[in-house]
Amino acid sequence: FLSKQWYQRRVREQQKQQKGAQANSAAPADVSRLNMRVGFIRTAKQHPDADGLYLEEIDCGEPEPRQVISGLVKHIPIEEMQQRPCVVLLNLKPAKMRGIMSHAMVMCASSPEKVEILAPPADSKPGDLVTVEGFSGTPDAQLNPKKKVFEAIQPDFLVSPEGHALYKGVPWKINGQVVTAQTMRGCGIK
């Protein structure tokens, strides 16, 4: 038979879990939930099983580099994918792409005609955090793909006429300096 204490403890545990889940889902879907940081693409090569994908090794300021797969083959020559800084979204759930795990996403200015990697400020280093003034929450440890948090936030990303990466009209900054697109203007960011 079940004791009354066991039952009460079990009810309290379930209530805590529900409150925790509600708190996480109640957090506003804004850019502060994204863990975007400076990355440095050490190497990029063709994905062995997909013509349209690159397999990159990116230093994100962590003890080990991250393996990232990007669908940029049609947009950026492989020579331009080597030894370059970028902005990466780190807290997406790792995903298998054509048999190989990808552990982040390279953030790019994007239009139907053209795609280019966003440029962090020149003096930034791998691991530096992207911030947006007025949005100071804590990034999720990992975005829940079922909650579609990134999909809710991404439509508010834009490149300004000056080439600045924006969220709801506010510039993305790293150490107080603005993240930019090299040549693209007035387009989205993915």
N, C-alpha and C positions, 0 to 999 in steps of 0.2 A: 504494500500500500504506500501511497505517496504522502509524505509529511506536509503539514501546512506550511512550515518554514521553506521547504524546497519549492512549493508552489508559489509562495510570495516572492522568493528570490528570482524565480523564473519570470514572473510577471514584471518585476523591476528591470531585469535584464532586457526584456523585450521592449519596455518603454524607453530605456536608454538608447537602444538601437534605433527605434523609430524617431526619437528626437534627433539623434545624430544624422540619420538619413534626411530628415526634414531640414535640418540646418544646412546640410550640404546642398540639397536641391533648392533651398530657399535663397542661397547666395545668388546675388544678381548675376545674370549672364553678361558680364562685361570683361574687358580686356585684362583686368587684374587677375582673372582666373587662369590666364595663359602664362606659361613659363617660357618666355622668349628671351633668348640670350645670344651673345655674339658667338659665332663659330668660326673655325678656320678650316677650310677644305684642304686637307693634306694631299689626298689623292682622289681621283675619280677615274673609273674605267667603265667600259660597256658591261651591262648586266649579262652574265653568260647565257641566260635563257630568254632575254627580251630585247628586241632591237630598239625600242623606244625608251629604255630606262638606263640611267647611270647608277653605279654602285660606288658610293663615296665613303671615305673615312674622314670624319669631321672631329676636330678638337673642340670641345665645348667647355674647357676649363675643368674637366673632371679627370680622375686618375687614368681612365682609359678613354680613347676616342670612341665615338659612336659610329655604327654602321648605318648609313642612310641611303635609301633608294629614292631617286627623283626621276620624274618623267620629263626631263629637260633636253633629251637628245635632239629633238626637232627644232629646238629654240636656241641652244647655246652650244657652240663647238667644244669638244672635249678639252682643247688647249686652254680655253677660258675657264674651265672647271677646276684647274689645278692651282694649288698654293694661293688661295684667295679667301678673304674674310667674307662672312655672310651673317644673316640672322636666321636662327633656327628655333622652331617650336619644339620644346623638349617633352612636354607632358601629354602628348597623344599616346594612346595605347599602342604598343608596338604591333606592327602588322606584317604579315608575310606577303611579299610581293614576288610572284613567280618563284616560290621556293626559298627565298632569302628574307630574313627578318630586317625590317627597317625600324629604327629607334628614334626618329625625329623627322621633321619636315623643314626643308629650306624655304624661307619666305621670299616670294617674288612679286614684283610688279607684273600685272598680267592684263593683256587685252586679247581679243580674238586673233590679232595679227602678230603679236610680239610678246615675249616673256623675258624679263631680266631679273637677276638676283639683286635683292636690296643690299645697299652698302651701309655698314655701320660706320661711325665716325673714325677717322684715320688713327686716332690715338687709343682706340678701344682694344681690349684684349679678350681672348676666349673666356667665356663664362660671365662677362659683364651683362647685367640684367637690362632688358628693355623696360622702360617705365612710360606711363602716360599720365600727365598731371591731372589730378581730380579722380583718379581710379587707383586707389591704394590698397585694395584687398590682397589676400594671400593666394598665390597660385595653387590650384588643385594639385595634389600629388600626381594624379593621373586623371585625365578627362574621361568621363564615362561615355563611350560612344553612343549608348542608348539615349542619353540625355541631350545629345546634339548641341553641346555648349559651343564648340568651335563654329558650327554651322549657324548658330544664332548670332555670334559676334562678327564673323567674317564679312557680312554685307556692309558693315560700317567702316571697313578698311578702305582707304582711298589714297592715291598719290595726288598731292596738290599741284596747282599750276607751277609752283616753285620747285617741285620734285621732292617734297617732304612726305614721308609716310605718316598718315593720319588715322586716328580712330575717333569717330564722331567730331571731326574737325580739329582735334587736339594732336600735336605732333608726338610721334614715338621718339623717346630720347634715351640715350645711353650716356651716363656720366654728364648729363646736362646738355649734350649735343644731339642734333637731330639725325635720325636715320633717313637716308635718301635713296631715290631711284636715280641711276646714272643719267638716263636720257628720257625715260618715259614720263608722261604728264597726264593728269586727269583720268587715270585708269584705276582698276581695282587691285587688290593685293590678295594673293592666295598662297 
